[in-house]
Amino acid sequence: MRIFRPLIILLALLAAASAQPAKSRLFTLPYEARDALRTLTKTIDNAHDRIDAAIYSFTHKTIAKHLKNAARRGVKIRIIFDRSANLRNRKSQLGYLAKYRNIETMLLAGKPYRDPDGDRALMHMKMMVVDSRHVVLGSANWTYSAFGKNYEVILFIDDYAAAKRLERSFERMMRSATPY
């Protein structure tokens, strides 16, 4: 059941979003990749106070530059990266973002599970909450492949209740994460 929880949440948010179309935007990639990337960077650019993000794979330099610029404007940014996908990945934006003031970069390994090889699950989320109001989530990592050739979905929602729920989940992950 835990494996399906993110899917259930996504479907519930999609259902809520369809009831309030003026407060949400859904993009299917690769067909709407350019518009999705533009909406994502605009959401970052319009942040006033805080951005919390959890992302499995993050190699897209354009998104990283918009986050850096938001931090320079004084926006507090916290990003949880999956440890296995980013720590030794030379294309990951983890190291690039870690050097900027107002950006806190964290690593999170998934919970251990019974496996003869001792493998761990993944921190596989792809979500962002901006100013406790705006939610971005879906299947897309922040990579060039996701915004160029992969079949993905990204949902943008303006919903305080959904944002607060994701923030609570984010805070629980932060307690388990380690600084980069």
Solvent accessible surface area in square Angstrom, and as a share of the most:
residue,aa,sasa,rsa
1,M,163,0.73
2,R,182,0.67
3,I,149,0.75
4,F,116,0.48
5,R,128,0.47
6,P,77,0.49
7,L,90,0.45
8,I,80,0.41
9,I,43,0.22
10,L,29,0.15
11,L,97,0.48
12,A,57,0.44
13,L,20,0.10
14,L,51,0.25
15,A,63,0.49
16,A,48,0.37
17,A,8,0.06
18,S,86,0.55
19,A,81,0.63
20,Q,94,0.42
21,P,100,0.63
22,A,106,0.82
23,K,96,0.41
24,S,21,0.13
25,R,132,0.48
26,L,87,0.43
27,F,7,0.03
28,T,56,0.32
29,L,2,0.01
30,P,35,0.22
31,Y,162,0.62
32,E,67,0.30
33,A,10,0.08
34,R,190,0.69
35,D,58,0.30
36,A,0,0.00
37,L,38,0.19
38,R,131,0.48
39,T,22,0.13
40,L,0,0.00
41,T,12,0.07
42,K,125,0.53
43,T,22,0.13
44,I,0,0.00
45,D,58,0.30
46,N,84,0.43
47,A,4,0.03
48,H,146,0.65
49,D,97,0.50
50,R,77,0.28
51,I,0,0.00
52,D,1,0.01
53,A,0,0.00
54,A,0,0.00
55,I,0,0.00
56,Y,44,0.17
57,S,18,0.12
58,F,0,0.00
59,T,19,0.11
60,H,7,0.03
61,K,115,0.49
62,T,54,0.31
63,I,0,0.00
64,A,0,0.00
65,K,104,0.44
66,H,45,0.20
67,L,0,0.00
68,K,29,0.12
69,N,67,0.34
70,A,0,0.00
71,A,1,0.01
72,R,165,0.60
73,R,126,0.46
74,G,39,0.38
75,V,2,0.01
76,K,114,0.48
77,I,2,0.01
78,R,41,0.15
79,I,0,0.00
80,I,0,0.00
81,F,0,0.00
82,D,1,0.01
83,R,82,0.30
84,S,86,0.55
85,A,17,0.13
86,N,2,0.01
87,L,58,0.29
88,R,215,0.78
89,N,56,0.29
90,R,217,0.79
91,K,122,0.51
92,S,13,0.09
93,Q,12,0.05
94,L,4,0.02
95,G,34,0.32
96,Y,59,0.22
97,L,0,0.00
98,A,35,0.27
99,K,138,0.58
100,Y,45,0.17
101,R,211,0.77
102,N,35,0.18
103,I,14,0.07
104,E,76,0.34
105,T,10,0.06
106,M,13,0.06
107,L,6,0.03
108,L,20,0.10
109,A,28,0.22
110,G,7,0.07
111,K,152,0.64
112,P,92,0.58
113,Y,109,0.41
114,R,239,0.87
115,D,41,0.21
116,P,140,0.88
117,D,118,0.61
118,G,56,0.53
119,D,70,0.36
120,R,118,0.43
121,A,45,0.35
122,L,85,0.42
123,M,8,0.03
124,H,99,0.44
125,M,51,0.23
126,K,23,0.10
127,M,5,0.02
128,M,0,0.00
129,V,2,0.01
130,V,2,0.01
131,D,35,0.18
132,S,27,0.17
133,R,84,0.31
134,H,71,0.32
135,V,1,0.01
136,V,6,0.03
137,L,15,0.08
138,G,16,0.16
139,S,48,0.31
140,A,4,0.03
141,N,28,0.15
142,W,7,0.03
143,T,18,0.10
144,Y,112,0.43
145,S,41,0.27
146,A,1,0.00
147,F,17,0.07
148,G,50,0.48
149,K,139,0.59
150,N,56,0.29
151,Y,165,0.63
152,E,24,0.11
153,V,49,0.28
154,I,6,0.03
155,L,3,0.01
156,F,16,0.07
157,I,12,0.06
158,D,44,0.23
159,D,32,0.17
160,Y,116,0.44
161,A,74,0.57
162,A,10,0.08
163,A,0,0.00
164,K,65,0.27
165,R,137,0.50
166,L,12,0.06
167,E,10,0.05
168,R,139,0.51
169,S,24,0.15
170,F,0,0.00
171,E,61,0.27
172,R,138,0.50
173,M,29,0.13
174,M,26,0.11
175,R,179,0.65
176,S,78,0.50
177,A,12,0.09
178,T,62,0.36
179,P,104,0.65
180,Y,123,0.47
